[in-house]
Amino acid sequence: MSWTPDPTLLAPGEASDREVANVHGVHRLTVTKYRRRHGIPSGGRMGRPTGSGAWVPASGRLQPGEATDEAVAASQGVPVSRVLRYRQRHGIAAFGRS
């Protein structure tokens, strides 16, 4: 079954595939396949909102590797998992380990 977008409605590439699919009453993958088949770049952004960059530890507080991840997380006001991922990505050993 082939789908052709209604020219009076939101066109593929003008917004995210999900938004276009909702307007046209079709599945998101139908819009994605149509867009790719016709070489139309995606118009919307999915995933993280713009401006939500990587976490950087605030100066003047405990830094990763200076204390336990729990203590650093409490000092920085972030989840422990964020401190753990930061340490792993930057090659910082856990507190008390060399």
DSSP file with accessible surface (Angstrom, degrees, kcal/mol):
  #  RESIDUE AA STRUCTURE BP1 BP2  ACC     N-H-->O    O-->H-N    N-H-->O    O-->H-N    TCO  KAPPA ALPHA  PHI   PSI    X-CA   Y-CA   Z-CA
    1    1 A M              0   0  241      0, 0.0     2,-0.4     0, 0.0     0, 0.0   0.000 360.0 360.0 360.0 130.6    0.0    0.0    0.0
    2    2 A S        -     0   0   99      2,-0.0     2,-0.4    32,-0.0    28,-0.0  -0.807 360.0-153.7-103.2 143.9    1.4    3.4   -1.0
    3    3 A W        -     0   0   38     -2,-0.4    23,-0.0    27,-0.1     0, 0.0  -0.932   6.8-169.8-118.4 137.0    0.8    6.6    0.9
    4    4 A T        -     0   0  107     -2,-0.4     2,-0.0    30,-0.0    -2,-0.0  -0.994  27.4-119.8-124.3 127.1    0.9   10.1   -0.6
    5    5 A P        -     0   0   22      0, 0.0     6,-0.1     0, 0.0    19,-0.0  -0.345  25.9-112.8 -68.1 144.8    0.8   13.1    1.7
    6    6 A D    >   -     0   0   72      4,-0.2     3,-1.7     1,-0.1    18,-0.0  -0.660  21.1-144.0 -74.3 121.6   -2.1   15.6    1.4
    7    7 A P  T 3  S+     0   0  124      0, 0.0    -1,-0.1     0, 0.0     4,-0.1   0.707  96.4  61.1 -65.1 -17.1   -0.5   18.8    0.1
    8    8 A T  T 3  S+     0   0  119      2,-0.1     2,-0.1    -3,-0.0     3,-0.1   0.621 102.7  60.4 -83.8 -11.3   -2.9   20.9    2.3
    9    9 A L  S <  S-     0   0   69     -3,-1.7     2,-0.1     1,-0.2    11,-0.1  -0.435 109.9 -54.6-105.6-177.2   -1.6   19.4    5.5
   10   10 A L        -     0   0   53     -2,-0.1    -1,-0.2     9,-0.1    -4,-0.2  -0.342  60.9-137.9 -58.8 127.4    1.8   19.3    7.2
   11   11 A A    >   -     0   0   32     -4,-0.1     3,-2.2     1,-0.1     4,-0.5  -0.610  25.5 -91.1 -91.7 150.5    4.4   17.9    4.7
   12   12 A P  T 3  S+     0   0   12      0, 0.0    -1,-0.1     0, 0.0     4,-0.1  -0.341 115.9  30.5 -56.6 133.5    7.1   15.4    5.5
   13   13 A G  T 3  S+     0   0   22      2,-0.7     3,-0.1    27,-0.1     4,-0.1   0.197  98.3  87.1  99.0 -15.6   10.2   17.3    6.5
   14   14 A E  S <  S-     0   0  126     -3,-2.2     2,-0.3     2,-0.1    28,-0.1   0.707 105.2  -2.4 -86.0 -23.0    8.4   20.3    7.9
   15   15 A A  S    S-     0   0   12     -4,-0.5    28,-0.9    29,-0.1    29,-0.8  -0.863 102.4 -53.9-150.9-177.9    8.1   18.7   11.4
   16   16 A S     >  -     0   0    9     27,-0.3     4,-2.4    -2,-0.3     5,-0.2  -0.276  52.0-114.0 -64.0 154.6    9.0   15.4   13.1
   17   17 A D  H  > S+     0   0   17      1,-0.2     4,-2.6     2,-0.2     5,-0.2   0.866 117.2  55.7 -58.0 -36.4    7.7   12.2   11.5
   18   18 A R  H  > S+     0   0  132      2,-0.2     4,-2.3     1,-0.2    -1,-0.2   0.928 108.3  46.7 -63.5 -44.1    5.5   11.6   14.5
   19   19 A E  H  > S+     0   0  102      2,-0.2     4,-2.0     1,-0.2    -2,-0.2   0.926 113.6  48.0 -65.2 -42.8    3.8   15.0   14.1
   20   20 A V  H  X S+     0   0    0     -4,-2.4     4,-2.2     1,-0.2    -2,-0.2   0.927 111.7  50.9 -63.0 -43.1    3.3   14.5   10.4
   21   21 A A  H  X>S+     0   0    2     -4,-2.6     5,-1.9    -5,-0.2     4,-1.4   0.907 108.4  51.6 -62.0 -42.1    1.9   11.0   10.9
   22   22 A N  H  <5S+     0   0  120     -4,-2.3    -1,-0.2     1,-0.2    -2,-0.2   0.907 110.7  48.1 -62.4 -40.8   -0.6   12.3   13.6
   23   23 A V  H  <5S+     0   0   73     -4,-2.0    -1,-0.2     1,-0.2    -2,-0.2   0.903 118.3  40.1 -66.2 -39.5   -1.9   15.0   11.2
   24   24 A H  H  <5S-     0   0   33     -4,-2.2    -1,-0.2    -5,-0.2    -2,-0.2   0.561 108.2-122.1 -88.4 -10.7   -2.3   12.6    8.3
   25   25 A G  T  <5S+     0   0   69     -4,-1.4     2,-0.3     1,-0.3    -3,-0.2   0.843  71.6 115.7  74.5  32.1   -3.6    9.7   10.4
   26   26 A V  S   <S-     0   0   41     -5,-1.9    -1,-0.3    -6,-0.2     2,-0.1  -0.784  72.5 -82.7-124.2 172.5   -0.9    7.2    9.4
   27   27 A H    >>  -     0   0  118     -2,-0.3     4,-1.4     1,-0.1     3,-0.7  -0.435  35.9-120.4 -75.3 150.0    1.9    5.4   11.3
   28   28 A R  H 3> S+     0   0  111      1,-0.2     4,-2.5     2,-0.2     5,-0.2   0.885 112.7  56.7 -57.6 -40.4    5.1    7.2   12.0
   29   29 A L  H 3> S+     0   0   78      1,-0.2     4,-2.8     2,-0.2    -1,-0.2   0.830 100.3  58.9 -65.3 -28.6    7.1    4.6   10.0
   30   30 A T  H <> S+     0   0   53     -3,-0.7     4,-2.2     2,-0.2    -1,-0.2   0.936 109.5  43.3 -62.8 -44.4    5.0    5.2    7.0
   31   31 A V  H  X S+     0   0    0     -4,-1.4     4,-2.9     2,-0.2    -2,-0.2   0.923 113.3  52.1 -67.6 -42.6    6.1    8.8    7.0
   32   32 A T  H  X S+     0   0    6     -4,-2.5     4,-2.6     1,-0.2     5,-0.2   0.935 111.3  46.4 -59.9 -47.2    9.7    7.9    7.7
   33   33 A K  H  X S+     0   0  135     -4,-2.8     4,-2.6     2,-0.2    -1,-0.2   0.915 113.4  48.9 -62.9 -43.4    9.8    5.5    4.8
   34   34 A Y  H  X S+     0   0   37     -4,-2.2     4,-1.8    -5,-0.2    -2,-0.2   0.938 112.2  48.8 -60.4 -46.6    8.2    8.0    2.4
   35   35 A R  H  <>S+     0   0   23     -4,-2.9     5,-2.9     1,-0.2     4,-0.3   0.932 114.8  44.0 -61.6 -45.2   10.6   10.7    3.5
   36   36 A R  H ><5S+     0   0  181     -4,-2.6     3,-1.1    -5,-0.2    -1,-0.2   0.897 110.8  54.3 -67.3 -40.7   13.7    8.5    3.0
   37   37 A R  H 3<5S+     0   0  159     -4,-2.6    -1,-0.2     1,-0.3    -2,-0.2   0.844 114.7  41.1 -63.2 -32.2   12.4    7.1   -0.3
   38   38 A H  T 3<5S-     0   0  104     -4,-1.8    -1,-0.3    -5,-0.2    -2,-0.2   0.319 113.8-114.8-100.9   8.3   12.0   10.6   -1.7
   39   39 A G  T < 5 +     0   0   65     -3,-1.1    -3,-0.2    -4,-0.3    -4,-0.1   0.798  60.0 154.6  67.2  30.7   15.3   12.0   -0.2
   40   40 A I      < -     0   0   48     -5,-2.9    -1,-0.2    -6,-0.2   -27,-0.1  -0.792  40.7-129.4 -93.4 123.7   13.5   14.4    2.2
   41   41 A P        -     0   0  102      0, 0.0     2,-0.1     0, 0.0    -1,-0.0  -0.366  33.9 -93.3 -68.8 153.9   15.6   15.4    5.3
   42   42 A S        -     0   0   74      1,-0.1   -26,-0.1   -28,-0.1   -10,-0.0  -0.364  32.5-162.2 -67.2 146.1   13.9   15.1    8.6
   43   43 A G        +     0   0   39    -28,-0.9   -27,-0.3    -3,-0.1     2,-0.2   0.696  63.1  57.0-104.7 -22.8   12.3   18.3    9.8
   44   44 A G  S    S-     0   0   26    -29,-0.8     2,-0.5     0, 0.0   -27,-0.1  -0.565  74.1-123.3-108.6 171.4   11.8   17.7   13.5
   45   45 A R        -     0   0  169     -2,-0.2     2,-0.2   -29,-0.1   -29,-0.1  -0.965  24.5-173.4-118.2 128.1   14.1   16.8   16.4
   46   46 A M        +     0   0   98     -2,-0.5     2,-0.3     3,-0.0     0, 0.0  -0.704  50.8  29.5-109.8 166.6   13.6   13.8   18.5
   47   47 A G  S    S+     0   0   75     -2,-0.2    -2,-0.1     0, 0.0     0, 0.0  -0.662 105.0  21.9  91.2-141.7   15.4   12.8   21.7
   48   48 A R  S    S-     0   0  157     -2,-0.3     3,-0.1     1,-0.1     2,-0.0  -0.301  83.1-110.0 -66.2 142.3   17.0   15.3   24.0
   49   49 A P    >   -     0   0   98      0, 0.0     3,-1.5     0, 0.0    -1,-0.1  -0.344  46.7 -86.1 -66.5 153.1   15.8   18.9   24.0
   50   50 A T  T 3  S+     0   0  123      1,-0.2     3,-0.1    -5,-0.1    -5,-0.0  -0.323 113.2  26.6 -60.7 137.2   18.1   21.5   22.6
   51   51 A G  T 3  S+     0   0   78      1,-0.1     2,-1.4    -3,-0.1    -1,-0.2   0.453  79.3 122.6  91.1   1.0   20.6   22.8   25.1
   52   52 A S    <   +     0   0   52     -3,-1.5    -1,-0.1     3,-0.0     3,-0.1  -0.537  42.9 166.6 -94.6  70.4   20.7   19.8   27.4
   53   53 A G        -     0   0   63     -2,-1.4     2,-0.0     1,-0.2    -3,-0.0   0.036  42.5 -59.5 -74.5-174.2   24.4   19.3   27.1
   54   54 A A        -     0   0   82      1,-0.1     2,-0.2    32,-0.0    -1,-0.2  -0.326  59.4-101.9 -68.5 150.6   26.7   17.1   29.2
   55   55 A W        -     0   0   48     -3,-0.1    -1,-0.1    27,-0.1    -3,-0.0  -0.493  33.0-165.1 -74.2 137.5   26.9   17.7   32.9
   56   56 A V        -     0   0  109     -2,-0.2    -1,-0.0     0, 0.0    30,-0.0  -0.995  27.6-113.0-123.9 125.7   30.0   19.6   34.2
   57   57 A P        -     0   0   14      0, 0.0     2,-0.2     0, 0.0     6,-0.1  -0.312  32.9-116.5 -59.8 136.5   30.8   19.5   37.9
   58   58 A A    >   -     0   0   43      4,-0.1     3,-0.9     1,-0.1     2,-0.1  -0.508  29.1-117.9 -72.8 138.1   30.4   22.9   39.6
   59   59 A S  T 3  S+     0   0  113      1,-0.2     3,-0.1    -2,-0.2    -1,-0.1  -0.387  95.8  41.4 -72.9 157.3   33.6   24.3   41.0
   60   60 A G  T 3  S+     0   0   87      1,-0.3     2,-0.3    -2,-0.1    -1,-0.2   0.492 103.2  84.4  84.7  -0.2   33.8   24.8   44.8
   61   61 A R  S <  S-     0   0  128     -3,-0.9    -1,-0.3     1,-0.1    11,-0.1  -0.802  97.1 -65.0-123.9 171.9   32.1   21.5   45.5
   62   62 A L        -     0   0   64     -2,-0.3    -4,-0.1     9,-0.2    -1,-0.1  -0.314  54.5-145.2 -57.0 138.0   33.3   17.9   45.8
   63   63 A Q    >>  -     0   0   51      1,-0.1     3,-2.3    -6,-0.1     4,-0.5  -0.758  29.2 -84.3-105.9 153.2   34.6   16.7   42.5
   64   64 A P  B 34 S+a   67   0A  12      0, 0.0     4,-0.1     0, 0.0    29,-0.1  -0.307 118.4  23.8 -55.8 131.2   34.4   13.1   41.0
   65   65 A G  T 34 S+     0   0   25      2,-0.7    31,-0.3    27,-0.1    32,-0.1   0.161 102.7  86.3  96.7 -18.5   37.2   11.0   42.5
   66   66 A E  T <4 S-     0   0  110     -3,-2.3     2,-0.3    29,-0.1    28,-0.1   0.698 105.8  -3.5 -84.5 -22.1   37.7   13.2   45.6
   67   67 A A  B  < S-a   64   0A  14     -4,-0.5    -2,-0.7     1,-0.1    28,-0.4  -0.886 101.7 -54.4-153.3-179.1   35.0   11.4   47.6
   68   68 A T     >  -     0   0   64     -2,-0.3     4,-2.5     1,-0.1     5,-0.2  -0.243  52.1-113.4 -63.3 156.6   32.4    8.6   47.1
   69   69 A D  H  > S+     0   0   22      1,-0.2     4,-2.7     2,-0.2     5,-0.2   0.877 118.1  54.9 -59.5 -36.4   30.0    9.0   44.1
   70   70 A E  H  > S+     0   0  120      2,-0.2     4,-2.3     1,-0.2    -1,-0.2   0.920 109.5  45.7 -63.8 -44.0   27.2    9.3   46.6
   71   71 A A  H  > S+     0   0   37      2,-0.2     4,-2.3     1,-0.2    -2,-0.2   0.908 114.3  48.0 -66.9 -42.0   28.9   12.2   48.5
   72   72 A V  H  X S+     0   0    0     -4,-2.5     4,-2.9     2,-0.2     5,-0.2   0.930 111.3  51.0 -63.7 -43.9   29.8   14.0   45.2
   73   73 A A  H  X>S+     0   0    4     -4,-2.7     5,-1.8    -5,-0.2     4,-1.8   0.917 111.3  47.6 -60.6 -43.3   26.2   13.5   43.9
   74   74 A A  H  <5S+     0   0   84     -4,-2.3    -1,-0.2     1,-0.2    -2,-0.2   0.913 114.2  47.1 -64.0 -41.1   24.8   15.0   47.1
   75   75 A S  H  <5S+     0   0   40     -4,-2.3    -2,-0.2     1,-0.2    -1,-0.2   0.890 118.6  40.2 -66.9 -39.1   27.3   17.9   47.0
   76   76 A Q  H  <5S-     0   0   14     -4,-2.9    -1,-0.2    -5,-0.2    -2,-0.2   0.629 106.5-124.5 -86.0 -17.5   26.6   18.6   43.3
   77   77 A G  T  <5S+     0   0   66     -4,-1.8    -3,-0.2     1,-0.3    -4,-0.1   0.861  71.0 114.5  76.3  34.7   22.8   18.1   43.5
   78   78 A V  S   <S-     0   0   22     -5,-1.8    -1,-0.3    -6,-0.2    -2,-0.1  -0.876  73.5 -83.8-129.3 165.2   22.8   15.4   40.7
   79   79 A P    >>  -     0   0   68      0, 0.0     4,-1.3     0, 0.0     3,-0.7  -0.333  35.9-119.5 -67.2 153.2   21.9   11.6   40.7
   80   80 A V  H 3> S+     0   0   59      1,-0.2     4,-2.6     2,-0.2     5,-0.2   0.877 112.5  61.9 -60.3 -37.4   24.7    9.2   41.6
   81   81 A S  H 3> S+     0   0   62      1,-0.2     4,-2.6     2,-0.2    -1,-0.2   0.860 100.0  54.0 -60.6 -33.4   24.5    7.6   38.1
   82   82 A R  H <> S+     0   0   97     -3,-0.7     4,-2.2     2,-0.2    -1,-0.2   0.910 109.5  46.9 -68.3 -40.2   25.5   10.9   36.5
   83   83 A V  H  X S+     0   0    0     -4,-1.3     4,-2.7     2,-0.2    -2,-0.2   0.933 112.6  50.5 -65.8 -43.1   28.6   11.1   38.7
   84   84 A L  H  X S+     0   0   62     -4,-2.6     4,-2.5     1,-0.2    -2,-0.2   0.942 112.1  46.3 -60.8 -48.0   29.4    7.5   37.9
   85   85 A R  H  X S+     0   0   95     -4,-2.6     4,-2.7     1,-0.2    -1,-0.2   0.903 111.5  52.4 -62.5 -40.0   29.0    8.0   34.1
   86   86 A Y  H  X S+     0   0   50     -4,-2.2     4,-1.7    -5,-0.2    -2,-0.2   0.941 110.6  47.6 -61.2 -46.4   31.1   11.2   34.3
   87   87 A R  H  X>S+     0   0   25     -4,-2.7     5,-2.5     1,-0.2     4,-0.5   0.925 113.4  47.9 -60.3 -45.6   33.9    9.4   36.0
   88   88 A Q  H ><5S+     0   0  127     -4,-2.5     3,-0.8     1,-0.2    -2,-0.2   0.914 112.1  48.5 -64.4 -42.3   33.9    6.5   33.6
   89   89 A R  H 3<5S+     0   0  177     -4,-2.7    -1,-0.2     1,-0.2    -2,-0.2   0.796 117.4  41.5 -68.4 -29.5   33.8    8.7   30.5
   90   90 A H  H 3<5S-     0   0  112     -4,-1.7    -1,-0.2    -5,-0.2    -2,-0.2   0.333 110.7-116.9-102.1   6.0   36.7   10.8   31.8
   91   91 A G  T <<5 +     0   0   70     -3,-0.8     2,-0.5    -4,-0.5    -3,-0.2   0.824  57.3 157.2  67.1  32.7   38.8    7.9   33.2
   92   92 A I      < -     0   0   57     -5,-2.5    -1,-0.2    -6,-0.2   -27,-0.1  -0.808  39.4-127.2 -94.4 126.6   38.6    9.1   36.8
   93   93 A A        -     0   0   50     -2,-0.5     3,-0.1     1,-0.1     5,-0.0  -0.341  30.7 -98.2 -69.9 152.3   39.2    6.3   39.3
   94   94 A A    >   -     0   0   26      1,-0.1     3,-2.0     4,-0.1    -1,-0.1  -0.294  54.1 -81.1 -66.0 153.3   36.7    5.7   42.1
   95   95 A F  T 3  S+     0   0  113    -28,-0.4    -1,-0.1     1,-0.3   -29,-0.1  -0.335 118.3  19.4 -58.3 132.7   37.5    7.3   45.5
   96   96 A G  T 3  S+     0   0   76    -31,-0.3     2,-0.4     1,-0.2    -1,-0.3   0.427 106.8  97.3  87.3  -1.8   39.9    5.1   47.5
   97   97 A R    <         0   0  191     -3,-2.0    -1,-0.2   -32,-0.1    -4,-0.1  -0.941 360.0 360.0-119.7 144.4   41.1    3.2   44.4
   98   98 A S              0   0  163     -2,-0.4    -4,-0.1    -3,-0.1    -3,-0.0  -0.482 360.0 360.0-108.7 360.0   44.2    4.0   42.4
